[in-house]
Amino acid sequence: MSALAKNYNRRKIAFKRGKGSFLYSTSGKKYLDFVQGIAVNSLGHANPYLIRSISKQAKKVWHVSNAFIIPEGEKLAKRLTQKTFADNVIFQNSGTEATEAAMKVARRYFYSIGKSYKNRILCVRNSFHGRTIAAIFASGSKKMTEGFGPKVPGFDHIEFKKFKPRFPNIRSKIKKNTAAIMVETIMGEGGIKPIPKKCIKYLRKICNEKKILLILDEVQCGIGRSGDFFAFESSKVKPDIVPIAKGIGGGFPLGAVLMSKKVAKSMNPGSHGSTFGGNPLAMSVGNAVLDQIFKKGFLKSVKKISKYFFNELNKIKNDYPKLIKEVRGVGLLIGLQLFNDQKKFIQKLENNNLLTIRAAENVVRILPPLNVKKSEINLAVKIIRKVCKECK
């Protein structure tokens, strides 16, 4: 019997090794892994370049305190700021830590300018910003917060209506004490729902008018997953704060908060910290991931293979219109929304050696590595089509 707590409903399968898009189970089966740690393994399993990078760093120094300069972190922060809207970076170890830090930065900013009463964060109901106590109440999800009371104060919520160009009644939700609006650019756990460009632009406009901050959570959809380095880039807006994680570490625990100079000024020594955040091992992996993603043509290839995959999935949808309601997503953050519960469908995919994972609204979440091959996409399409035939 496992000594692990039962907070995960684990599938009865374990793996002994992985390579690229594939996992090999302890029972000898080969699986096409389109979960990839839930969009974490951006370059697939056991990527040789990442292995060389972490092995090289491991022979030098693993960990030093942030009381000292960490050259690998200085390098990664500089690269992130040179390629994005941001002026400054704080490194963390996970997406949840990054979103928590983002909320702290927003509140600290208003404290620093003498407006400490502005401390409430306006979020989208049933979004996902992590599993810590503040993050679950930021989500506004009853399922996530049940049993974890009392309610953490400081959060208000708006509804996301897919077919509305703007968030309904958002202006009435912004009060004198509102500090920021925080949204996932693409809602992941909530059902692979991209926030339309018009909405993102509208949020930026409102934040400017109300003199509050815009936080765009790119933990799952950032670092090339959308086909752009950040999913919000296609909206042509500049947020104030962006938490990232998952893909930036390529499988190694790494998160960060990117921010503008305006808000970063409030983060003086002692205002925030992390024992393991920004450690040399994580920083070396982060730099190695960027080496690959910043290669000429890499993101263009993500968009190209994404277009092909979406076309093939929509062909399947058209062939099985009573089974598949919609093909959702952007880039290689993809969802198949079914008319019925997706649990059996996901199990049938697994039985045919394709690993996927659920999201809300009966969505089958499909998350290949960013360097996935066309032949691997074709294999996935073949399996999905076969399962659709079995389920019709």
C-alpha positions as CSV (number, residue, x, y, z in Angstrom):
1,M,0.0,0.0,0.0
2,S,1.3,3.5,-0.9
3,A,2.4,5.8,1.9
4,L,1.4,8.8,-0.3
5,A,-1.7,10.8,0.6
6,K,-4.8,10.2,-1.6
7,N,-5.0,13.8,-2.9
8,Y,-4.4,12.5,-6.4
9,N,-6.5,10.0,-8.3
10,R,-3.5,8.4,-10.0
11,R,-3.9,6.2,-13.0
12,K,-2.6,2.6,-12.6
13,I,0.5,3.2,-14.7
14,A,4.1,4.0,-14.0
15,F,7.0,4.9,-16.2
16,K,10.7,3.9,-16.2
17,R,11.9,6.2,-18.9
18,G,10.9,8.8,-21.5
19,K,12.4,10.0,-24.8
20,G,11.0,13.0,-26.8
21,S,7.2,12.5,-27.2
22,F,7.2,9.0,-25.8
23,L,7.0,7.4,-22.4
24,Y,7.9,3.7,-21.6
25,S,6.0,2.1,-18.8
26,T,7.3,-0.4,-16.2
27,S,5.2,-3.0,-17.8
28,G,6.9,-2.5,-21.2
29,K,4.3,-0.5,-23.1
30,K,5.2,2.5,-25.2
31,Y,3.0,5.6,-25.0
32,L,2.7,8.7,-27.1
33,D,2.7,11.3,-24.3
34,F,0.5,14.3,-25.1
35,V,0.3,15.3,-21.5
36,Q,4.0,16.1,-21.0
37,G,3.6,16.8,-17.3
38,I,0.6,19.1,-18.1
39,A,2.5,21.4,-20.5
40,V,5.7,21.2,-18.5
41,N,8.1,19.2,-20.7
42,S,8.2,21.9,-23.4
43,L,11.0,20.1,-25.3
44,G,9.9,16.5,-24.5
45,H,11.4,13.9,-22.3
46,A,15.1,13.5,-21.7
47,N,16.0,16.3,-24.1
48,P,19.7,15.8,-24.8
49,Y,20.5,19.6,-24.7
50,L,18.8,20.0,-21.4
51,I,20.6,17.0,-20.0
52,R,23.9,18.3,-21.0
53,S,23.1,21.7,-19.5
54,I,22.0,20.4,-16.1
55,S,24.8,17.9,-15.9
56,K,27.4,20.6,-16.6
57,Q,25.9,22.8,-13.9
58,A,25.6,20.0,-11.4
59,K,29.3,19.5,-11.5
60,K,29.8,23.2,-10.5
61,V,27.3,24.4,-7.9
62,W,23.7,23.3,-7.2
63,H,22.5,25.8,-4.7
64,V,23.5,29.1,-3.1
65,S,21.4,31.5,-1.2
66,N,19.9,34.6,-2.9
67,A,22.0,36.5,-0.4
68,F,24.6,36.2,-3.1
69,I,24.8,37.0,-6.8
70,I,23.8,34.0,-9.0
71,P,25.3,34.6,-12.5
72,E,23.1,32.0,-14.1
73,G,20.0,33.8,-12.8
74,E,21.3,37.2,-13.9
75,K,21.7,35.8,-17.4
76,L,18.2,34.3,-17.5
77,A,16.6,37.4,-16.2
78,K,18.4,39.6,-18.8
79,R,17.3,37.3,-21.6
80,L,13.7,37.3,-20.4
81,T,13.6,41.1,-20.2
82,Q,15.3,41.6,-23.5
83,K,12.7,39.5,-25.3
84,T,9.5,40.7,-23.5
85,F,7.7,43.7,-22.0
86,A,9.4,43.2,-18.6
87,D,12.1,45.2,-16.9
88,N,12.6,43.0,-13.9
89,V,12.2,39.4,-12.8
90,I,11.7,37.5,-9.5
91,F,12.4,33.7,-9.8
92,Q,10.3,31.1,-8.0
93,N,9.9,27.3,-8.1
94,S,6.4,26.8,-9.5
95,G,3.4,28.4,-11.2
96,T,1.5,28.7,-7.9
97,E,4.4,30.5,-6.3
98,A,4.7,32.8,-9.3
99,T,1.0,33.8,-9.2
100,E,1.2,34.3,-5.4
101,A,4.2,36.5,-5.9
102,A,2.4,38.4,-8.7
103,M,-0.5,39.2,-6.3
104,K,2.0,40.4,-3.7
105,V,3.7,42.6,-6.2
106,A,0.4,44.2,-7.2
107,R,-0.5,45.0,-3.6
108,R,3.0,46.1,-2.7
109,Y,3.0,48.6,-5.6
110,F,-0.1,50.4,-4.3
111,Y,1.3,50.3,-0.7
112,S,4.5,51.9,-2.0
113,I,2.6,54.9,-3.5
114,G,0.5,55.5,-0.4
115,K,-2.6,53.6,-1.5
116,S,-2.6,50.5,0.6
117,Y,-6.4,50.5,0.5
118,K,-6.1,49.3,-3.1
119,N,-5.6,45.6,-2.3
120,R,-8.3,43.6,-4.0
121,I,-7.7,41.4,-7.1
122,L,-10.4,41.0,-9.7
123,C,-10.3,37.4,-11.2
124,V,-12.3,35.3,-13.6
125,R,-14.5,32.8,-11.8
126,N,-13.5,29.2,-12.2
127,S,-10.0,30.2,-13.5
128,F,-6.9,28.4,-12.2
129,H,-4.0,30.2,-10.5
130,G,-2.6,27.3,-8.4
131,R,-3.3,25.3,-5.3
132,T,-2.1,27.5,-2.4
133,I,-4.6,29.0,0.0
134,A,-4.8,32.4,-1.7
135,A,-4.6,31.0,-5.2
136,I,-7.7,28.7,-4.8
137,F,-9.8,31.6,-3.6
138,A,-8.5,33.7,-6.5
139,S,-10.0,31.0,-8.7
140,G,-13.5,31.4,-7.2
141,S,-14.1,27.7,-7.7
142,K,-16.4,26.1,-5.2
143,K,-14.8,22.7,-5.9
144,M,-11.3,24.0,-5.2
145,T,-12.1,26.0,-2.0
146,E,-14.5,23.5,-0.3
147,G,-13.2,22.5,3.1
148,F,-10.4,25.2,3.1
149,G,-12.3,28.0,4.9
150,P,-12.4,30.6,6.2
151,K,-12.5,32.4,2.9
152,V,-9.3,34.3,2.1
153,P,-10.4,37.9,1.6
154,G,-9.2,40.2,-1.2
155,F,-10.7,38.7,-4.3
156,D,-13.7,39.6,-6.5
157,H,-14.8,37.7,-9.6
158,I,-16.1,38.3,-13.1
159,E,-17.7,35.8,-15.5
160,F,-16.1,34.8,-18.8
161,K,-18.6,34.5,-21.5
162,K,-17.1,33.0,-24.6
163,F,-19.2,34.7,-27.2
164,K,-19.1,38.1,-25.6
165,P,-16.4,40.5,-26.9
166,R,-16.0,41.9,-23.4
167,F,-16.4,40.7,-19.9
168,P,-20.0,41.5,-18.8
169,N,-20.4,44.1,-16.1
170,I,-16.7,44.4,-15.5
171,R,-16.8,48.1,-14.8
172,S,-19.2,47.7,-12.0
173,K,-16.9,45.1,-10.4
174,I,-14.0,47.6,-10.2
175,K,-14.1,49.5,-6.9
176,K,-12.0,52.1,-5.2
177,N,-10.0,49.3,-3.5
178,T,-9.3,47.3,-6.7
179,A,-5.6,46.9,-7.3
180,A,-5.5,44.6,-10.3
181,I,-7.3,42.4,-12.8
182,M,-5.7,39.0,-13.1
183,V,-6.7,36.6,-15.9
184,E,-5.2,33.5,-17.7
185,T,-4.6,34.5,-21.3
186,I,-5.8,31.0,-22.1
187,M,-7.9,29.3,-19.4
188,G,-6.3,25.9,-19.1
189,E,-7.9,23.9,-16.3
190,G,-11.2,25.8,-17.1
191,G,-11.5,24.1,-20.5
192,I,-8.9,25.4,-22.9
193,K,-10.6,28.8,-23.5
194,P,-8.5,31.5,-25.1
195,I,-9.5,35.0,-24.0
196,P,-10.2,36.8,-27.3
197,K,-7.8,39.5,-28.3
198,K,-10.5,42.1,-28.1
199,C,-11.1,41.2,-24.5
200,I,-7.4,41.4,-23.6
201,K,-7.2,44.9,-25.2
202,Y,-10.4,45.9,-23.4
203,L,-8.9,44.8,-20.1
204,R,-5.8,46.9,-20.8
205,K,-7.9,49.9,-21.7
206,I,-9.9,49.6,-18.5
207,C,-6.8,49.1,-16.3
208,N,-5.4,52.3,-17.8
209,E,-8.6,54.2,-17.2
210,K,-8.9,53.1,-13.7
211,K,-5.2,53.3,-13.0
212,I,-5.0,49.7,-11.8
213,L,-2.6,46.8,-12.9
214,L,-3.1,44.1,-15.4
215,I,-1.8,40.6,-14.5
216,L,-1.8,38.0,-17.3
217,D,-1.2,34.5,-16.0
218,E,0.9,32.7,-18.6
219,V,2.0,29.7,-16.4
220,Q,0.4,27.1,-18.8
221,C,0.1,29.0,-22.1
222,G,3.5,30.9,-22.1
223,I,7.0,30.1,-23.3
224,G,6.0,29.2,-26.8
225,R,3.0,27.0,-26.1
226,S,0.7,29.3,-28.1
227,G,3.1,29.6,-31.0
228,D,4.2,33.0,-29.7
229,F,6.6,33.3,-26.7
230,F,3.7,34.7,-24.7
231,A,0.0,34.1,-25.7
232,F,-0.8,37.8,-25.1
233,E,1.6,39.0,-27.7
234,S,-0.9,38.6,-30.5
235,S,-3.2,41.1,-28.6
236,K,-0.4,43.8,-28.9
237,V,-0.8,44.8,-25.2
238,K,1.7,45.3,-22.5
239,P,0.7,43.8,-19.1
240,D,2.2,45.1,-15.8
241,I,2.9,41.6,-14.3
242,V,3.1,38.1,-15.8
243,P,3.7,34.9,-13.8
244,I,5.3,32.1,-15.7
245,A,6.4,28.5,-15.0
246,K,5.8,25.0,-16.5
247,G,7.5,25.3,-20.0
248,I,10.4,27.6,-18.9
249,G,11.9,24.7,-16.9
250,G,11.4,22.0,-19.5
251,G,10.5,19.6,-16.7
252,F,12.7,21.1,-13.9
253,P,10.8,23.1,-11.2
254,L,11.1,26.8,-12.2
255,G,8.8,29.7,-12.1
256,A,9.1,33.5,-12.4
257,V,7.3,36.8,-12.1
258,L,8.0,39.3,-14.9
259,M,7.1,42.9,-14.2
260,S,7.4,46.4,-15.4
261,K,9.9,48.9,-13.9
262,K,6.9,50.8,-12.4
263,V,5.8,48.0,-10.1
264,A,9.2,46.5,-9.6
265,K,10.4,49.6,-7.8
266,S,8.2,48.6,-4.8
267,M,10.0,45.3,-4.3
268,N,12.8,46.4,-2.0
269,P,15.1,44.0,0.0
270,G,13.0,41.8,2.3
271,S,9.7,42.4,0.5
272,H,9.7,38.9,-1.0
273,G,12.0,35.9,-1.1
274,S,12.4,32.2,-1.9
275,T,15.0,29.8,-0.5
276,F,15.2,27.7,-3.7
277,G,14.0,30.3,-6.2
278,G,16.6,31.1,-8.8
279,N,19.0,28.3,-7.8
280,P,21.9,27.7,-10.3
281,L,20.5,24.3,-11.4
282,A,17.1,25.7,-12.3
283,M,18.7,28.8,-14.0
284,S,20.9,26.7,-16.2
285,V,17.9,24.6,-17.4
286,G,15.9,27.8,-18.0
287,N,18.7,29.2,-20.1
288,A,18.9,25.9,-22.0
289,V,15.2,26.0,-22.8
290,L,15.5,29.6,-24.1
291,D,18.4,28.5,-26.3
292,Q,16.1,26.2,-28.1
293,I,12.9,28.3,-28.1
294,F,14.8,31.4,-29.3
295,K,16.3,29.5,-32.2
296,K,15.4,31.0,-35.6
297,G,12.3,29.4,-36.9
298,F,11.4,27.5,-33.7
299,L,8.2,29.3,-32.9
300,K,7.2,29.4,-36.5
301,S,7.5,25.6,-36.6
302,V,5.1,25.5,-33.5
303,K,2.5,27.5,-35.4
304,K,3.0,25.4,-38.6
305,I,2.5,22.0,-36.8
306,S,-0.3,23.5,-34.8
307,K,-2.2,24.5,-37.9
308,Y,-1.8,21.0,-39.3
309,F,-3.0,19.4,-36.1
310,F,-6.0,21.6,-35.8
311,N,-7.0,20.9,-39.4
312,E,-6.8,17.1,-38.8
313,L,-8.7,17.4,-35.6
314,N,-11.4,19.4,-37.2
315,K,-11.7,16.8,-39.9
316,I,-12.4,14.2,-37.2
317,K,-14.9,16.6,-35.5
318,N,-16.8,16.9,-38.9
319,D,-16.8,13.1,-39.2
320,Y,-18.2,12.7,-35.7
321,P,-20.4,15.7,-35.0
322,K,-22.4,14.0,-32.4
323,L,-19.3,13.1,-30.3
324,I,-17.0,16.2,-30.6
325,K,-18.6,19.5,-29.9
326,E,-15.6,21.8,-30.6
327,V,-11.8,21.8,-31.2
328,R,-10.4,24.5,-28.9
329,G,-7.1,26.2,-28.2
330,V,-4.1,28.0,-29.6
331,G,-0.8,26.6,-30.7
332,L,-0.1,23.3,-29.0
333,L,-2.5,24.0,-26.1
334,I,-5.5,22.1,-27.5
335,G,-8.8,20.8,-26.2
336,L,-11.4,18.5,-27.7
337,Q,-14.7,19.3,-26.1
338,L,-17.0,16.3,-26.1
339,F,-20.8,16.4,-25.7
340,N,-20.5,13.8,-22.9
341,D,-18.2,13.2,-20.0
342,Q,-14.6,12.7,-21.3
343,K,-13.4,10.1,-18.8
344,K,-14.1,7.0,-20.9
345,F,-12.8,8.7,-24.0
346,I,-9.5,9.5,-22.3
347,Q,-9.3,5.9,-21.0
348,K,-9.8,4.6,-24.5
349,L,-7.0,6.8,-25.8
350,E,-4.8,5.4,-23.1
351,N,-5.8,1.9,-24.0
352,N,-4.5,2.7,-27.5
353,N,-1.3,4.1,-26.1
354,L,-2.0,7.9,-26.3
355,L,-1.9,9.9,-23.1
356,T,-4.1,12.9,-22.7
357,I,-5.7,14.6,-19.6
358,R,-9.0,16.2,-18.7
359,A,-10.0,19.8,-18.4
360,A,-13.3,21.3,-17.4
361,E,-16.4,21.3,-19.7
362,N,-15.9,17.8,-20.9
363,V,-12.6,18.8,-22.6
364,V,-9.8,16.3,-23.5
365,R,-6.6,18.3,-23.1
366,I,-3.9,17.6,-25.6
367,L,-0.4,19.0,-24.9
368,P,2.4,17.7,-27.2
369,P,6.0,18.9,-26.7
370,L,6.7,22.0,-28.7
371,N,9.2,20.1,-30.9
372,V,6.7,17.3,-31.7
373,K,7.2,15.7,-35.1
374,K,4.6,15.5,-37.8
375,S,4.7,11.7,-37.7
376,E,3.8,11.8,-34.0
377,I,0.9,14.1,-34.7
378,N,-0.3,11.7,-37.4
379,L,-0.1,8.8,-34.9
380,A,-2.2,10.8,-32.4
381,V,-4.7,11.6,-35.1
382,K,-4.9,8.0,-36.1
383,I,-5.6,6.9,-32.5
384,I,-8.1,9.7,-31.9
385,R,-10.0,8.7,-35.0
386,K,-10.0,5.1,-34.0
387,V,-11.4,5.9,-30.6
388,C,-14.1,8.1,-32.1
389,K,-15.2,5.2,-34.3
390,E,-15.4,3.0,-31.2
391,C,-17.4,5.6,-29.3
392,K,-19.9,6.7,-32.0
